[in-house]
Amino acid sequence: DTHLFVQGLKHTVYAVAKTDIKPEISGVYTYVEDGSVVFVGTDSYRLAEKKFNNKQLPNCSFILPEKNTKDFIRLYDDATTSGKLSLSKNSLSFELE
């Protein structure tokens, strides 16, 4: 669900580090495990987490950089249709119906 994905990013992006010195904390870490989608953002001083249940998704994880997270929110915040998230070893793509 595009709306839930955007909401998860919105609830965590504020806590993401604004520097590229530590790339592992300069993005929103998203993982799916046992039917739960979890969004996590941190700058090592504060931590934000948002969790949704979705039994249909396979287990996976990725880090969406802060800049791309804000672009994604801006582009898809008003989307009314579902989308498809595709994840490969080095890339992430999102398509709307």
Summary of the structure (lengths in Angstrom):
residues: 97
radius of gyration: 12.8
end to end distance: 11.2
largest distance: 38.5
contacts: 258
relative contact order: 0.23
helix: 29%
strand: 38%
